[in-house]
Every structure is written in C-alpha cells, then in structure tokens.
Amino acid sequence: MSSSSSTLTSDEKFRQSETAVSGDLTSPNMNTEAIPFSSGNPRIEETRGVMHLFSNDTVSALPVERKPLACVLGVPNHMTYADFCQFCASFIHHISEMRIVRNDGMEDRYSVLIRFDSQDSTDKFYQHFNNRQFNSLEEELCRVLFTLDVQFTGYTGSLDHVQSPPASSTEQPSCPVCLERLDQDASGILTTICNHSFHCSCISKWTDSSCPVCRYCQQQPEKSKCFICQTSENLWICVICGFVGCGRYKGGHAIIHWKETQHCYSLELETQRVWDYAGDNYVHRLIQSKTDGKLVELNSHCLHASDGCGSCHCVDSGVNEAMLTCEAEIVNEYNELLRTQLENQKVYFETLLQQENEETERAIADAVNKTVMQKRQKMQAKLERCVKEKKFLEDVSYKLLTLSSTRIF
C-alpha cells in the first residue's frame, strides 16, 4: 500500500478485531484462490503481484483466519473512483486504505483492495455488500472476498510487512488535492491504479475516470487501427476529422492524409502528443513525465538563464511564474492558430467546392454531347435509309418507264 503509512506498526495497520463471531458464521475449511494483479502506468512503472483470497462458495460462512482485509473483485470500468467511494459511502469512515489494481485477463474491470480499521467493520462490509448490485440499472453484482495475503513480485511476505514499491511511483507524503498530509487516522487513503494516493474524501469529488495527477485513465482504450493498412502500431489521429493513420515509419498514411486534406494537426495515440505537419514540430506545451507520470512543461528553461544563472533553484517557481504571465500570450497564440487553421480549411473546402462544380459542369457537358451525338447518329441513320429508299424508287420508276416504251414500239 502507500508508503505514507510507514509510521504505523504492522499490528496497528492490520489488527484484527476481538469481536467474537458466532459459531454458525465461521467455517474452518474454506478454500483460497490466488489471483494475479498489477498496478501502475505501464509506460512508466508497473507493480505486479498475487493476492490470495478466501473463496466465498458458502455465503453464510466467514473464514476463521480472516483479517481486516477485503477485496471487491471485478468492479466495472465505467465506475469512477468517485462512484466507488459513493457506493461504499456508509463504510468510508471505517476504511483505512483502498488500492485499485488491475486483474490479469480482465481488461474491462478492476479490483479494489480494502483495509479496514477493525475486523468487525470488515465483516459488516462483507455481509452488507457481497452479492449486492452496484446500481439498480445493472444486473452486475458486487463480489466481496476476504483477503488472506497480498504478495508483490520481487517482495516477500504479506501486506502487513511487505516493503513498499519504489518511492518514485507510490510515495505521496501529502494529498495532491488538499495538500494535507496523508494520515490514515484522520481520513482513508485511496491509491489509484497508477499508484498515486489521495484522501478518499478528496478523490470522491473527482468525477472523471482519470488520475488528477497524471491523467492516466483506468479504462483501457479500444484497439485502434489504421484506416488504410489496418496496423495497430505507431498510430496518429487527425484532430480535425478523426482520421486514424500510421506514422511515417510504418505506412505513412497519416502524413499522406495531411498532404491530401491539409489537416496539419495530428495526435499520437500512445503519447497523447500533437504534431504540426506544417510547422514540422510538436505544438503542445505539456508532456507526461517518464519519472512519476506527472504532466510537466516541455523544454522549460530557467528564467535567469540570460543572466548566467547556473543553478536550478528557480526552475519550479519560474515555470509557475511563466505559466501565469504568458496566459494572454497562449490565448492569442491559440486564437491565431485557430484562425489560420480555419482560413486554411476555408480555402481547402472552397477548392473542393470548385472542383465539384467543375466536375458537375463537365458531366453535364458530356451528357449533352452524348445526347446530341446519339440524336445525330439516329438522324444520320434515318437519312441513309431515306436515300436508299429514294434510290430504290428511282430504279423501279426507270425500269417501269423503259418497259412501257418497249411495248409501244
């Protein structure tokens, strides 16, 4: 879980409630199942592991060796972090920590590992939410399983004594939303699927499905393909018309689309960066950091570089200051880019309209010429038939006259 809870002892974090459970609700013989899981942004850092869950084949039985750990297995992807917090809102003050993980082979679902403040709260959560619908409009049921052990790949032991993953990906000394220290005693902590931690009360106000820090989305996007060659590698989508084409190092259909339509802005699907074909460079200002997944400014420089500043102490404040002072410049630049693009599109569509008009006129002229030619051919054929008939009648008349003259003499 989050490394911010390292000040708590293992007994305090994973203590079991001394509340007795009646004998008819406990079963000493319950099977366990091992389910692989992963978390983190695959492009930056990914943590893998295995969670050992008690099987709940017997719904009325609770395992004797259970801990204040539970797993909600197979939550639909359309449920955001806020939706899930709202779903279990009646128990949110009993939750010490929640961690979103991705199960192998379940691309359209995720699971939630939950640690409670007591065993009694865990049992009540299980009895209340197990086999309950996520909402009244769907038939999907909430499957809650008691968690025996969670092991991370490369680490040993269970969650009560496992070492935390590297601080570069999971350490959150303070909540990025409220900037208060992440303290489990004061509020529950939710760790997103990209290993960023927040107060449950803060993340419940975030209605988007992406992470507030790095914008990584828990929903796996559909596999896109190039419209021309059907490849799924190095894809770019036109931000103007939505055409999906491969990059210049594959089939080059994205740049061919630009040459044909003059749609110069294209978004790389893998990195979410925008390329300007006309300017032959990237036009975005923010990129995703490969270190922690945060959005940072591209090619930011020290404000005092012209004064010979050799330190980097002013970079952070300088970036913030620059972002504030150049807001009007960014707006003007955006408006200019928009105006230029609209003007180019106007010229492009006027050219298309002119071409259509020329083709229509050409088609009409061809049709008229074809009709005139057909009528001329018919008239010519009719004239030839009349000439033949005239010649035939003249021959008959000449023969009749000749025959009549012969008989007279």
C-alpha positions in Angstrom: 0.0 0.0 0.0 1.1 3.6 0.3 4.4 4.3 1.9 2.9 7.3 3.9 1.6 4.8 6.4 5.1 3.6 7.4 4.7 5.4 10.8 2.1 2.9 11.8 3.2 -0.5 13.1 2.1 -3.7 11.5 -0.2 -4.6 14.4 -1.9 -1.2 14.2 -2.4 -1.4 10.5 -3.6 -4.9 10.3 -5.0 -5.6 13.7 -7.9 -8.0 13.9 -11.0 -7.1 15.9 -11.5 -9.1 19.1 -15.2 -9.1 18.4 -16.4 -12.7 18.6 -18.2 -14.2 15.6 -20.9 -16.8 16.3 -20.0 -20.3 15.5 -22.6 -20.8 12.8 -20.9 -18.0 10.8 -17.4 -19.4 10.8 -16.0 -22.2 8.8 -12.6 -23.6 9.4 -12.4 -25.3 6.0 -12.6 -22.7 3.2 -10.6 -22.7 0.0 -8.3 -19.9 -1.2 -7.6 -18.7 -4.7 -4.6 -16.9 -6.0 -5.3 -14.1 -8.4 -2.5 -12.2 -10.2 -2.8 -8.4 -10.3 -0.9 -5.4 -11.5 -0.9 -1.6 -10.9 0.9 1.4 -12.2 1.2 3.1 -15.6 2.7 0.5 -17.9 4.6 3.3 -19.8 6.4 4.4 -16.6 6.4 1.7 -13.9 4.3 -1.3 -13.2 4.0 -3.3 -10.0 2.8 -6.9 -10.2 1.8 -9.3 -7.5 -0.6 -12.0 -6.4 -3.5 -11.7 -3.9 -4.7 -14.8 -2.0 -8.4 -14.6 -1.4 -10.8 -16.8 0.6 -13.4 -18.4 -1.6 -17.0 -17.5 -0.7 -18.7 -20.6 -2.0 -20.5 -20.8 1.3 -22.1 -17.4 1.5 -23.1 -17.7 5.2 -19.7 -18.7 6.4 -16.8 -16.5 7.4 -13.3 -17.8 7.4 -11.6 -18.2 10.8 -8.2 -16.9 9.6 -9.7 -13.8 8.0 -8.0 -10.4 8.5 -9.4 -6.8 8.3 -8.6 -7.0 4.6 -11.2 -7.4 1.8 -11.2 -7.3 -2.0 -14.0 -6.1 -4.2 -13.4 -8.2 -7.3 -14.4 -7.2 -10.8 -15.7 -3.7 -10.5 -16.9 -2.4 -13.9 -14.6 0.1 -15.6 -17.4 2.6 -16.1 -17.4 3.2 -12.3 -15.0 6.0 -11.5 -13.1 6.4 -8.2 -15.8 8.8 -7.0 -18.6 6.3 -8.0 -17.0 3.5 -5.9 -16.4 5.8 -2.9 -20.1 6.8 -3.2 -21.1 3.1 -3.5 -19.4 2.3 -0.1 -20.0 5.7 1.5 -21.7 4.1 4.5 -18.4 2.4 5.5 -16.0 5.0 4.2 -15.2 6.2 7.8 -14.1 2.6 8.7 -11.8 2.3 5.7 -8.1 2.9 6.4 -6.8 2.4 2.9 -8.1 1.4 -0.6 -5.9 0.3 -3.5 -7.1 0.0 -7.1 -5.5 -2.9 -9.0 -5.9 -4.5 -12.4 -6.5 -8.2 -12.7 -4.9 -10.2 -15.5 -7.3 -11.1 -18.2 -10.0 -8.6 -17.1 -9.4 -5.5 -19.2 -12.9 -4.2 -18.7 -12.8 -4.4 -14.9 -10.7 -3.5 -11.9 -10.5 -4.7 -8.3 -10.2 -2.8 -5.0 -8.1 -4.0 -2.1 -9.5 -2.5 1.1 -8.1 -2.4 4.6 -10.5 -1.6 7.5 -9.9 -0.3 10.9 -11.3 -3.4 12.6 -12.4 -6.9 11.9 -16.0 -6.1 12.9 -16.2 -3.4 10.2 -14.8 -5.9 7.6 -17.4 -8.5 8.5 -20.2 -6.0 8.3 -18.9 -4.7 5.0 -18.8 -8.2 3.6 -22.3 -9.1 4.8 -23.8 -5.8 3.5 -22.2 -5.5 0.1 -21.5 -9.1 -1.0 -23.8 -10.1 -4.0 -25.3 -6.7 -4.0 -26.0 -4.8 -7.2 -23.7 -1.9 -8.0 -26.7 0.1 -9.0 -30.4 -0.6 -9.7 -30.0 -0.3 -13.5 -27.5 -3.1 -13.9 -27.5 -6.8 -13.1 -23.8 -6.9 -12.2 -23.2 -7.9 -8.5 -20.6 -6.8 -6.1 -18.3 -9.7 -5.2 -16.5 -9.2 -1.9 -13.8 -11.7 -0.8 -11.8 -11.8 2.4 -8.1 -11.3 1.7 -5.6 -13.7 3.3 -2.4 -12.3 1.8 -1.1 -10.0 -0.8 2.4 -10.5 -2.3 4.2 -8.2 -4.6 6.5 -9.6 -7.3 10.0 -9.0 -6.0 8.9 -8.6 -2.4 8.2 -11.1 0.3 5.6 -11.5 2.9 2.1 -10.2 3.2 0.7 -6.7 3.3 1.4 -6.3 7.0 5.1 -6.5 6.5 5.8 -6.1 2.8 8.1 -3.4 1.7 6.5 -0.6 -0.4 7.3 -0.2 -4.1 9.8 2.5 -5.1 9.0 6.0 -3.8 9.2 7.4 -7.3 5.9 5.8 -8.2 3.9 5.4 -4.9 5.1 7.8 -2.3 2.6 10.6 -1.6 3.6 12.4 1.6 0.6 14.8 1.1 -2.6 14.7 -0.8 -2.3 16.4 -4.2 -5.8 17.8 -3.9 -5.9 19.3 -0.4 -2.1 19.4 0.2 -2.7 17.9 3.7 -0.6 15.1 4.9 -1.9 11.6 4.1 -2.9 10.3 7.5 -4.9 7.1 7.8 -6.1 8.0 11.3 -7.7 11.3 10.0 -9.1 10.0 6.7 -9.0 7.0 4.5 -6.5 6.8 1.6 -7.2 5.7 -1.9 -4.3 4.7 -4.2 -5.3 4.8 -7.8 -4.4 2.3 -10.4 -1.4 4.5 -11.4 0.0 4.4 -7.8 -1.0 8.0 -6.8 -2.6 8.4 -3.4 -5.4 10.7 -2.2 -7.7 11.2 0.6 -11.0 9.3 0.0 -12.9 12.5 0.7 -10.8 14.4 -1.9 -10.9 11.8 -4.7 -14.7 11.3 -4.2 -15.1 14.9 -5.6 -13.2 14.0 -8.8 -15.9 12.8 -11.2 -13.5 12.0 -14.0 -12.2 8.5 -14.6 -8.6 9.7 -15.0 -6.0 10.4 -12.3 -5.9 14.0 -11.1 -2.1 13.9 -11.1 -1.0 12.2 -14.3 -4.4 11.9 -16.1 -3.8 8.2 -16.6 -7.2 6.5 -17.1 -8.3 3.3 -15.5 -10.4 2.5 -18.6 -8.3 0.6 -21.2 -8.9 2.2 -24.6 -10.1 0.2 -27.6 -7.6 -1.1 -30.0 -7.4 1.4 -32.8 -6.2 0.5 -36.3 -5.0 2.5 -39.3 -7.9 3.1 -41.7 -5.8 2.2 -44.7 -3.4 -0.7 -43.8 -5.1 -1.9 -40.5 -1.9 -1.8 -38.5 -2.2 -1.1 -34.7 1.3 0.3 -34.3 2.5 4.0 -34.3 -0.9 5.4 -34.8 -1.9 9.1 -35.2 -5.4 10.6 -35.3 -6.3 13.7 -37.1 -7.7 16.2 -34.6 -9.8 17.8 -37.3 -11.7 15.0 -38.9 -10.7 11.9 -36.8 -8.8 10.0 -39.5 -6.6 7.3 -37.9 -3.4 6.6 -39.8 0.0 5.1 -39.2 3.2 7.1 -38.8 5.8 7.8 -41.4 8.0 5.0 -40.1 5.2 2.5 -40.8 3.0 3.0 -43.9 3.0 6.8 -43.6 -0.8 7.1 -44.1 -1.1 9.9 -41.5 1.2 12.2 -43.5 -0.5 11.2 -46.7 -3.8 12.3 -45.2 -2.2 15.7 -44.4 -1.0 16.1 -47.9 -4.4 15.3 -49.3 -6.5 17.3 -46.9 -4.1 19.9 -45.4 -5.2 18.8 -41.9 -1.9 19.6 -40.3 -2.6 18.7 -36.6 -2.4 15.0 -35.6 -2.4 13.4 -32.1 -0.2 10.4 -31.4 -2.4 7.9 -29.6 0.4 6.4 -27.5 1.9 9.6 -26.0 -1.1 12.0 -26.5 1.2 14.5 -28.1 0.1 16.7 -31.0 2.3 17.1 -34.1 2.0 20.0 -36.6 2.9 18.8 -40.1 3.0 22.3 -41.5 5.5 23.5 -38.8 7.2 20.1 -38.6 7.2 20.1 -34.7 5.1 19.4 -31.6 2.6 22.1 -30.7 1.8 21.1 -27.1 3.4 22.6 -24.0 2.8 19.8 -21.5 4.1 16.2 -21.7 3.9 13.3 -19.3 7.0 12.8 -17.2 8.7 9.4 -17.5 9.7 9.6 -13.8 6.4 9.9 -11.9 3.8 10.3 -14.7 3.0 13.9 -13.9 2.3 16.5 -16.6 5.3 18.8 -16.9 6.2 21.7 -19.3 8.2 20.7 -22.4 11.6 22.3 -22.7 11.1 24.6 -19.7 14.2 26.9 -19.0 15.5 28.9 -16.1 14.1 32.4 -16.1 17.6 33.8 -15.3 19.4 31.9 -18.0 20.2 35.2 -19.7 21.8 36.4 -16.5 24.1 33.5 -16.3 22.2 31.6 -13.6 23.7 28.2 -13.3 21.5 26.7 -10.6 18.1 25.1 -10.9 16.6 26.5 -7.6 14.3 28.9 -9.6 13.0 26.4 -12.1 9.8 25.4 -10.3 8.9 29.0 -9.3 10.0 30.2 -12.7 7.7 27.7 -14.5 4.7 28.7 -12.4 5.5 32.4 -12.9 5.9 31.9 -16.6 2.7 30.0 -16.9 0.9 32.8 -15.1 2.5 35.7 -17.1 2.1 34.1 -20.5 -1.6 33.2 -20.2 -2.6 36.1 -22.5 0.2 35.1 -25.0 -1.1 31.5 -25.0 -4.6 32.6 -25.7 -3.5 34.9 -28.5 -1.4 32.2 -30.0 -4.2 29.7 -29.8 -6.6 32.2 -31.4 -4.1 32.8 -34.2 -3.6 29.1 -34.8 -7.3 28.6 -34.8 -7.8 31.5 -37.2 -5.0 30.2 -39.5 -6.4 26.7 -39.4 -9.9 27.9 -40.2 -8.6 30.0 -43.0 -6.8 27.0 -44.4 -9.9 24.9 -44.1 -11.9 27.6 -45.8 -9.5 27.6 -48.8 -9.5 23.8 -48.8 -13.3 23.4 -48.8 -13.7 26.2 -51.4 -11.2 24.3 -53.6 -13.3 21.1 -53.1 -16.5 23.0 -54.0 -14.9 24.4 -57.1 -13.7 21.0 -58.1 -17.2 19.6 -57.6 -18.7 22.4 -59.7 -16.2 21.8 -62.5 -16.8 18.1 -62.4 -20.6 18.7 -62.5 -20.3 21.1 -65.4 -18.0 18.6 -67.2 -20.5 15.8 -66.6 -23.4 18.0 -67.9 -21.4 18.9 -71.0 -20.5 15.3 -71.6 -24.1 14.2 -71.1 -25.3 16.9 -73.6 -22.6 16.0 -76.1 -23.5 12.3 -75.7 -27.2 13.1 -76.2 -26.5 15.3 -79.3 -24.2 12.6 -80.7 -26.9 9.9 -80.2 -29.5 12.1 -81.9 -27.1 12.9 -84.8 -26.4 9.2 -85.3 -30.1 8.4 -85.3 -30.8 11.2 -87.8 -27.9 10.1 -90.0 -29.2 6.5 -90.0 -32.6 7.7 -90.9 -31.2 9.9 -93.7 -29.3 6.9 -95.1 -32.5 4.8 -95.1 -34.4 7.6 -96.9 -31.6 7.9 -99.5 -31.7 4.1 -100.1 -35.5 4.1 -100.4 -35.3 7.1 -102.9 -32.7 5.3 -105.0 -34.8 2.1 -105.0 -37.9 4.0 -106.1 -36.0 5.8 -108.8 -34.7 2.4 -110.1 -38.2 1.0 -110.1 -39.6 4.1 -111.9 -36.8 3.9 -114.6 -37.5 0.2 -115.2 -41.2 0.8 -115.5 -40.7 3.6 -118.0 -38.3 1.5 -120.0 -40.7 -1.4 -120.1 -43.6 0.8 -121.1 -41.7 2.4 -124.0 -40.7 -1.0 -125.4 -44.3 -2.2 -125.6 -45.4 0.9 -127.5 -42.9 0.4 -130.2 
